[in-house]
Amino acid sequence: MAPRPGFPTTRLRRLRYHPAVRRLVRETRLSAESLILPLFARPGKGVRQPIASMPGHAQLSVDLIAEEAKVAAKLGLGGVILFGIPAEKDAAGRDSYSPVGIVQQAIKAAKDAAPDLLVITDVCFCEYTDHGHCGVVDEHTGRPDVNNDKTLELLGRQALSHAQSGANMVAPSGMMDGMVGAIRAALDGGDFEHVPIMSYAVKYASAFYGPFREAAESTPKFGDRRAYQMDPAAAAGQALREVELDLTEGADIVMVKPALAYLDIIRRVAERHPGVPLAAYNVSGEYAMVRAAAERGWIDERAVVLESLTAITRAGAQIVLTYWAKEVAQWLG
C-alpha cells in the first residue's frame, strides 16, 4: 500500500479516540436556548386534541397553552411560536387580528404563565380563512388568487394586534411580496418599534407540510400555494434575493423552511449574510417521518433527531423551530 502524505505522523483518529476529546473539539453544539417549540391554540378549556399525523402533539386550549409555556420556560427553551385555530373562519380571516382572537388569548395566557419566556407568533391567514389560503382571495388576475397588496394591510393589522396582546416577536410566513415592510410600518406606527420580525424569508411550496395542515386545519379548499411559496426547483439565487429584500424591508431574523431538505440553502444564506440571525424550521413532515420510523423500531429516534438538528445547526442556523424542542432540551439537560 502506498504511504499517505503525513501518515503516520498525522492521525485524525486521535481526535476521535476518547469521548472527552471528541466533545472538546466539536464545532457544532446544540443548546435548548436555540430551540423554538411550535404550539397550536384552539378554543375551549381543558382541550387536548391529538394530531394524528404528529404523535405526541396536540391542539391545545388556551389554559393548556399556559401550562406548556411554563414547561418551555423551565426547560430553558429559546421560546414558543403560536399558531391559532379559531372557532369560526371567514374569507378575510378576521379572527387573526381580533383583540379577542384565539392567538391573542394564547399570547396573554402564555405571558401570564411564563413572563420571561419569548413568545413568538406566526403571522399569516391560512389557519383563519375559510378557503385556507394565506390572504385575501379574489380574481384580479383572471382566476382565484391571493391578492398580494390587499393582504399587506391585514398582515400589518394582525401583527400589531399580536404585539398589543404581548407578543415578543412576530413571524410572517405567507410569502407575500412586501410583507415585512408592511408589518414593520404597522408595528412602528403603533409604538412597537422594539418588537423584532423573524421573517419566513425562504419558504418553499413543500410536500413536507402535510401534517402541519392537519394540525392547523389549513389545507386550501382549492388550488395550492405554489403561486406564492417558492418552487423547490428554483435557483438558489432566488432564495438569496428573498432574504435580501426582507432585510431591506426591516427583517431582524430570517428563516429557511423546511430545514433538512434545504441544508444547502441554509448554508448559502449564512455565508451571504454573516451576522444576520438565521432560523430554520424542522417541519412537521420531517418530524412525522422520524417519529413513525422510530415507533416501528426501525431507527433510534434520539440519535436521529440529535444528528438532524446538528446538521441544521452546522449548515448555519442559530435558531431551530422544532417539534422535538422539549425532548431535546431534556436529552441535553
FIZA-745468 format. One record per residue (C-alpha): residue number from 0; residue in one letter; x, y, z. Coordinates in pm, whole numbers, plus 50000, padded with zeros to 5 digits. Layout:
+-----+-----+-------+-------+-------+
:   n : res :     X :     Y :     Z :
+-----+-----+-------+-------+-------+
: NUM :   a :     X :     Y :     Z :
...
+-----+-----+-------+-------+-------+
END
This chain:
+-----+-----+-------+-------+-------+
:   n : res :     X :     Y :     Z :
+-----+-----+-------+-------+-------+
:   0 :   m : 50000 : 50000 : 50000 :
:   1 :   a : 50137 : 50340 : 49902 :
:   2 :   p : 50210 : 50566 : 50201 :
:   3 :   r : 49967 : 50850 : 50263 :
:   4 :   p : 50111 : 51203 : 50295 :
:   5 :   g : 50170 : 51282 : 50661 :
:   6 :   f : 50094 : 50928 : 50783 :
:   7 :   p : 50172 : 50802 : 51046 :
:   8 :   t : 50257 : 51144 : 51195 :
:   9 :   t : 49908 : 51274 : 51115 :
:  10 :   r : 49634 : 51051 : 51252 :
:  11 :   l : 49291 : 51217 : 51268 :
:  12 :   r : 49158 : 50926 : 51471 :
:  13 :   r : 49350 : 51068 : 51768 :
:  14 :   l : 49075 : 51333 : 51793 :
:  15 :   r : 48809 : 51060 : 51799 :
:  16 :   y : 48956 : 50801 : 52033 :
:  17 :   h : 48846 : 50946 : 52368 :
:  18 :   p : 48487 : 51071 : 52426 :
:  19 :   a : 48614 : 51376 : 52616 :
:  20 :   v : 48840 : 51474 : 52325 :
:  21 :   r : 48552 : 51435 : 52081 :
:  22 :   r : 48343 : 51670 : 52294 :
:  23 :   l : 48630 : 51915 : 52334 :
:  24 :   v : 48689 : 51964 : 51962 :
:  25 :   r : 48328 : 51986 : 51848 :
:  26 :   e : 48242 : 52290 : 51643 :
:  27 :   t : 47864 : 52240 : 51644 :
:  28 :   r : 47692 : 52238 : 51981 :
:  29 :   l : 47319 : 52211 : 52039 :
:  30 :   s : 47154 : 52401 : 52321 :
:  31 :   a : 46798 : 52426 : 52450 :
:  32 :   e : 46806 : 52805 : 52429 :
:  33 :   s : 46838 : 52791 : 52050 :
:  34 :   l : 46520 : 52584 : 52008 :
:  35 :   i : 46167 : 52716 : 51949 :
:  36 :   l : 45862 : 52499 : 52024 :
:  37 :   p : 45555 : 52535 : 51796 :
:  38 :   l : 45217 : 52528 : 51974 :
:  39 :   f : 44864 : 52517 : 51831 :
:  40 :   a : 44592 : 52707 : 52017 :
:  41 :   r : 44223 : 52623 : 51985 :
:  42 :   p : 43904 : 52731 : 52165 :
:  43 :   g : 43772 : 52560 : 52476 :
:  44 :   k : 43901 : 52470 : 52818 :
:  45 :   g : 44095 : 52162 : 52916 :
:  46 :   v : 44107 : 52057 : 52549 :
:  47 :   r : 44395 : 51847 : 52420 :
:  48 :   q : 44305 : 51737 : 52067 :
:  49 :   p : 44573 : 51492 : 51945 :
:  50 :   i : 44716 : 51549 : 51597 :
:  51 :   a : 44704 : 51206 : 51434 :
:  52 :   s : 44989 : 51267 : 51190 :
:  53 :   m : 45213 : 51417 : 51460 :
:  54 :   p : 45211 : 51173 : 51754 :
:  55 :   g : 45299 : 51348 : 52078 :
:  56 :   h : 45150 : 51682 : 51969 :
:  57 :   a : 44800 : 51824 : 52002 :
:  58 :   q : 44587 : 52129 : 51952 :
:  59 :   l : 44561 : 52289 : 52298 :
:  60 :   s : 44306 : 52516 : 52460 :
:  61 :   v : 44440 : 52841 : 52599 :
:  62 :   d : 44467 : 52713 : 52957 :
:  63 :   l : 44687 : 52425 : 52838 :
:  64 :   i : 44894 : 52662 : 52625 :
:  65 :   a : 44974 : 52838 : 52953 :
:  66 :   e : 45089 : 52508 : 53104 :
:  67 :   e : 45310 : 52436 : 52803 :
:  68 :   a : 45461 : 52783 : 52838 :
:  69 :   k : 45561 : 52703 : 53195 :
:  70 :   v : 45723 : 52377 : 53081 :
:  71 :   a : 45909 : 52551 : 52800 :
:  72 :   a : 46043 : 52813 : 53040 :
:  73 :   k : 46151 : 52551 : 53293 :
:  74 :   l : 46336 : 52358 : 53022 :
:  75 :   g : 46521 : 52672 : 52916 :
:  76 :   l : 46388 : 52674 : 52561 :
:  77 :   g : 46451 : 52975 : 52340 :
:  78 :   g : 46078 : 53034 : 52316 :
:  79 :   v : 45749 : 52917 : 52167 :
:  80 :   i : 45575 : 53009 : 51843 :
:  81 :   l : 45196 : 53020 : 51846 :
:  82 :   f : 44953 : 52917 : 51572 :
:  83 :   g : 44578 : 52963 : 51608 :
:  84 :   i : 44273 : 52760 : 51507 :
:  85 :   p : 43968 : 52985 : 51552 :
:  86 :   a : 43616 : 52869 : 51634 :
:  87 :   e : 43488 : 53038 : 51317 :
:  88 :   k : 43666 : 53113 : 50992 :
:  89 :   d : 43575 : 53361 : 50720 :
:  90 :   a : 43709 : 53483 : 50388 :
:  91 :   a : 43916 : 53761 : 50546 :
:  92 :   g : 44047 : 53565 : 50847 :
:  93 :   r : 43917 : 53829 : 51088 :
:  94 :   d : 43992 : 53626 : 51399 :
:  95 :   s : 44362 : 53667 : 51320 :
:  96 :   y : 44353 : 54039 : 51402 :
:  97 :   s : 44070 : 54045 : 51657 :
:  98 :   p : 44171 : 54174 : 52003 :
:  99 :   v : 43999 : 53865 : 52146 :
: 100 :   g : 44114 : 53621 : 51877 :
: 101 :   i : 44240 : 53277 : 51968 :
: 102 :   v : 44609 : 53366 : 51929 :
: 103 :   q : 44566 : 53693 : 52116 :
: 104 :   q : 44419 : 53496 : 52406 :
: 105 :   a : 44702 : 53241 : 52387 :
: 106 :   i : 44967 : 53516 : 52392 :
: 107 :   k : 44826 : 53667 : 52709 :
: 108 :   a : 44793 : 53329 : 52877 :
: 109 :   a : 45149 : 53228 : 52788 :
: 110 :   k : 45294 : 53559 : 52909 :
: 111 :   d : 45095 : 53545 : 53233 :
: 112 :   a : 45216 : 53191 : 53297 :
: 113 :   a : 45580 : 53248 : 53199 :
: 114 :   p : 45659 : 53622 : 53184 :
: 115 :   d : 46022 : 53574 : 53082 :
: 116 :   l : 45952 : 53323 : 52804 :
: 117 :   l : 45993 : 53452 : 52448 :
: 118 :   v : 45653 : 53430 : 52281 :
: 119 :   i : 45658 : 53447 : 51901 :
: 120 :   t : 45351 : 53448 : 51679 :
: 121 :   d : 45304 : 53318 : 51328 :
: 122 :   v : 45157 : 53598 : 51117 :
: 123 :   c : 44954 : 53453 : 50831 :
: 124 :   f : 44595 : 53378 : 50728 :
: 125 :   c : 44577 : 53013 : 50621 :
: 126 :   e : 44460 : 52896 : 50966 :
: 127 :   y : 44194 : 53167 : 50986 :
: 128 :   t : 44038 : 53179 : 50638 :
: 129 :   d : 43754 : 52955 : 50525 :
: 130 :   h : 43938 : 52895 : 50194 :
: 131 :   g : 44272 : 52803 : 50354 :
: 132 :   h : 44486 : 53045 : 50156 :
: 133 :   c : 44733 : 53294 : 50302 :
: 134 :   g : 44548 : 53616 : 50227 :
: 135 :   v : 44260 : 53788 : 50053 :
: 136 :   v : 44144 : 53580 : 49757 :
: 137 :   d : 43986 : 53739 : 49451 :
: 138 :   e : 44002 : 53704 : 49072 :
: 139 :   h : 44205 : 54016 : 48994 :
: 140 :   t : 44438 : 53806 : 48778 :
: 141 :   g : 44154 : 53631 : 48594 :
: 142 :   r : 44148 : 53330 : 48825 :
: 143 :   p : 44115 : 53281 : 49202 :
: 144 :   d : 44440 : 53400 : 49355 :
: 145 :   v : 44570 : 53572 : 49668 :
: 146 :   n : 44569 : 53947 : 49617 :
: 147 :   n : 44915 : 54035 : 49742 :
: 148 :   d : 44869 : 54407 : 49805 :
: 149 :   k : 44524 : 54381 : 49966 :
: 150 :   t : 44670 : 54124 : 50204 :
: 151 :   l : 44953 : 54350 : 50323 :
: 152 :   e : 44730 : 54585 : 50521 :
: 153 :   l : 44568 : 54291 : 50701 :
: 154 :   l : 44908 : 54140 : 50781 :
: 155 :   g : 45002 : 54470 : 50943 :
: 156 :   r : 44681 : 54470 : 51147 :
: 157 :   q : 44740 : 54112 : 51254 :
: 158 :   a : 45099 : 54172 : 51364 :
: 159 :   l : 45003 : 54488 : 51553 :
: 160 :   s : 44725 : 54305 : 51738 :
: 161 :   h : 44974 : 54035 : 51839 :
: 162 :   a : 45216 : 54294 : 51973 :
: 163 :   q : 44936 : 54469 : 52161 :
: 164 :   s : 44850 : 54135 : 52322 :
: 165 :   g : 45207 : 54091 : 52445 :
: 166 :   a : 45393 : 53902 : 52171 :
: 167 :   n : 45770 : 53948 : 52193 :
: 168 :   m : 45831 : 53876 : 51824 :
: 169 :   v : 45623 : 53827 : 51509 :
: 170 :   a : 45699 : 53584 : 51229 :
: 171 :   p : 45525 : 53647 : 50893 :
: 172 :   s : 45501 : 53325 : 50693 :
: 173 :   g : 45274 : 53399 : 50395 :
: 174 :   m : 45547 : 53482 : 50141 :
: 175 :   m : 45365 : 53796 : 50026 :
: 176 :   d : 45588 : 54045 : 49848 :
: 177 :   g : 45637 : 54344 : 50076 :
: 178 :   m : 45501 : 54174 : 50388 :
: 179 :   v : 45797 : 54264 : 50610 :
: 180 :   g : 45780 : 54631 : 50515 :
: 181 :   a : 45404 : 54646 : 50578 :
: 182 :   i : 45441 : 54479 : 50917 :
: 183 :   r : 45737 : 54697 : 51017 :
: 184 :   a : 45536 : 55009 : 50933 :
: 185 :   a : 45237 : 54886 : 51133 :
: 186 :   l : 45447 : 54797 : 51436 :
: 187 :   d : 45642 : 55121 : 51429 :
: 188 :   g : 45324 : 55322 : 51383 :
: 189 :   g : 45177 : 55153 : 51690 :
: 190 :   d : 45483 : 55230 : 51907 :
: 191 :   f : 45614 : 54873 : 51886 :
: 192 :   e : 45939 : 54958 : 51711 :
: 193 :   h : 46117 : 54735 : 51966 :
: 194 :   v : 45934 : 54419 : 51850 :
: 195 :   p : 46154 : 54221 : 51608 :
: 196 :   i : 46038 : 54045 : 51292 :
: 197 :   m : 46151 : 53691 : 51216 :
: 198 :   s : 46058 : 53652 : 50851 :
: 199 :   y : 45990 : 53322 : 50679 :
: 200 :   a : 46204 : 53471 : 50406 :
: 201 :   v : 46270 : 53146 : 50219 :
: 202 :   k : 45963 : 52924 : 50238 :
: 203 :   y : 45923 : 52653 : 49980 :
: 204 :   a : 45597 : 52501 : 49849 :
: 205 :   s : 45699 : 52177 : 50014 :
: 206 :   a : 45540 : 51834 : 50038 :
: 207 :   f : 45679 : 51816 : 50393 :
: 208 :   y : 45398 : 52038 : 50531 :
: 209 :   g : 45125 : 51773 : 50520 :
: 210 :   p : 45097 : 51704 : 50894 :
: 211 :   f : 45104 : 52076 : 50974 :
: 212 :   r : 44795 : 52130 : 50758 :
: 213 :   e : 44611 : 51882 : 50978 :
: 214 :   a : 44748 : 52047 : 51293 :
: 215 :   a : 44648 : 52398 : 51184 :
: 216 :   e : 44340 : 52291 : 50986 :
: 217 :   s : 44476 : 52496 : 50698 :
: 218 :   t : 44450 : 52280 : 50386 :
: 219 :   p : 44349 : 52501 : 50088 :
: 220 :   k : 43993 : 52440 : 49970 :
: 221 :   f : 44107 : 52488 : 49610 :
: 222 :   g : 44435 : 52502 : 49425 :
: 223 :   d : 44764 : 52516 : 49614 :
: 224 :   r : 45016 : 52770 : 49739 :
: 225 :   r : 45268 : 52745 : 49458 :
: 226 :   a : 45178 : 53092 : 49330 :
: 227 :   y : 45334 : 53249 : 49641 :
: 228 :   q : 45556 : 52993 : 49813 :
: 229 :   m : 45885 : 52914 : 49642 :
: 230 :   d : 45934 : 52639 : 49383 :
: 231 :   p : 46160 : 52367 : 49530 :
: 232 :   a : 46348 : 52357 : 49199 :
: 233 :   a : 46404 : 52734 : 49183 :
: 234 :   a : 46760 : 52863 : 49158 :
: 235 :   a : 46929 : 52916 : 49492 :
: 236 :   g : 46983 : 53277 : 49392 :
: 237 :   q : 46609 : 53335 : 49421 :
: 238 :   a : 46627 : 53239 : 49788 :
: 239 :   l : 46911 : 53486 : 49838 :
: 240 :   r : 46707 : 53760 : 49671 :
: 241 :   e : 46413 : 53688 : 49902 :
: 242 :   v : 46640 : 53723 : 50204 :
: 243 :   e : 46796 : 54045 : 50078 :
: 244 :   l : 46457 : 54203 : 50011 :
: 245 :   d : 46326 : 54111 : 50356 :
: 246 :   l : 46636 : 54251 : 50525 :
: 247 :   t : 46595 : 54573 : 50326 :
: 248 :   e : 46235 : 54597 : 50447 :
: 249 :   g : 46336 : 54557 : 50810 :
: 250 :   a : 46353 : 54187 : 50896 :
: 251 :   d : 46565 : 54122 : 51205 :
: 252 :   i : 46588 : 53743 : 51169 :
: 253 :   v : 46539 : 53540 : 50851 :
: 254 :   m : 46423 : 53182 : 50821 :
: 255 :   v : 46457 : 52892 : 50577 :
: 256 :   k : 46171 : 52640 : 50570 :
: 257 :   p : 46185 : 52337 : 50551 :
: 258 :   a : 46523 : 52265 : 50705 :
: 259 :   l : 46658 : 51919 : 50623 :
: 260 :   a : 46574 : 51918 : 50252 :
: 261 :   y : 46726 : 52266 : 50214 :
: 262 :   l : 47052 : 52250 : 50408 :
: 263 :   d : 47230 : 52386 : 50102 :
: 264 :   i : 47009 : 52695 : 50110 :
: 265 :   i : 47067 : 52746 : 50483 :
: 266 :   r : 47441 : 52735 : 50416 :
: 267 :   r : 47427 : 52979 : 50128 :
: 268 :   v : 47217 : 53228 : 50325 :
: 269 :   a : 47455 : 53202 : 50622 :
: 270 :   e : 47758 : 53263 : 50402 :
: 271 :   r : 47597 : 53554 : 50214 :
: 272 :   h : 47473 : 53730 : 50528 :
: 273 :   p : 47717 : 53674 : 50816 :
: 274 :   g : 47597 : 53843 : 51130 :
: 275 :   v : 47228 : 53815 : 51038 :
: 276 :   p : 47049 : 53575 : 51276 :
: 277 :   l : 46929 : 53274 : 51077 :
: 278 :   a : 46648 : 53037 : 51173 :
: 279 :   a : 46540 : 52709 : 51017 :
: 280 :   y : 46211 : 52523 : 51060 :
: 281 :   n : 46242 : 52148 : 51118 :
: 282 :   v : 45892 : 52095 : 50980 :
: 283 :   s : 45603 : 51861 : 51052 :
: 284 :   g : 45677 : 51614 : 50773 :
: 285 :   e : 46036 : 51577 : 50888 :
: 286 :   y : 45906 : 51516 : 51241 :
: 287 :   a : 45638 : 51268 : 51133 :
: 288 :   m : 45873 : 51053 : 50924 :
: 289 :   v : 46124 : 51011 : 51206 :
: 290 :   r : 45855 : 50951 : 51469 :
: 291 :   a : 45681 : 50689 : 51252 :
: 292 :   a : 46007 : 50504 : 51182 :
: 293 :   a : 46101 : 50516 : 51549 :
: 294 :   e : 45763 : 50376 : 51656 :
: 295 :   r : 45828 : 50079 : 51428 :
: 296 :   g : 46172 : 50024 : 51577 :
: 297 :   w : 46348 : 50100 : 51250 :
: 298 :   i : 46565 : 50382 : 51385 :
: 299 :   d : 46691 : 50523 : 51715 :
: 300 :   e : 46475 : 50836 : 51749 :
: 301 :   r : 46702 : 51023 : 51989 :
: 302 :   a : 47014 : 50959 : 51781 :
: 303 :   v : 46845 : 51057 : 51454 :
: 304 :   v : 46691 : 51374 : 51599 :
: 305 :   l : 47018 : 51495 : 51752 :
: 306 :   e : 47206 : 51417 : 51430 :
: 307 :   s : 46945 : 51604 : 51224 :
: 308 :   l : 46948 : 51913 : 51446 :
: 309 :   t : 47328 : 51908 : 51447 :
: 310 :   a : 47325 : 51909 : 51065 :
: 311 :   i : 47081 : 52203 : 51057 :
: 312 :   t : 47297 : 52396 : 51302 :
: 313 :   r : 47621 : 52310 : 51123 :
: 314 :   a : 47469 : 52436 : 50798 :
: 315 :   g : 47440 : 52779 : 50961 :
: 316 :   a : 47114 : 52808 : 51155 :
: 317 :   q : 47147 : 52961 : 51501 :
: 318 :   i : 46777 : 52911 : 51577 :
: 319 :   v : 46577 : 52594 : 51507 :
: 320 :   l : 46200 : 52565 : 51525 :
: 321 :   t : 46132 : 52201 : 51603 :
: 322 :   y : 45857 : 51978 : 51740 :
: 323 :   w : 46126 : 51794 : 51938 :
: 324 :   a : 46226 : 52103 : 52136 :
: 325 :   k : 46113 : 51969 : 52474 :
: 326 :   e : 46264 : 51625 : 52425 :
: 327 :   v : 46594 : 51766 : 52304 :
: 328 :   a : 46614 : 52003 : 52599 :
: 329 :   q : 46568 : 51705 : 52831 :
: 330 :   w : 46826 : 51496 : 52644 :
: 331 :   l : 47079 : 51778 : 52659 :
: 332 :   g : 46997 : 51862 : 53019 :
+-----+-----+-------+-------+-------+
END
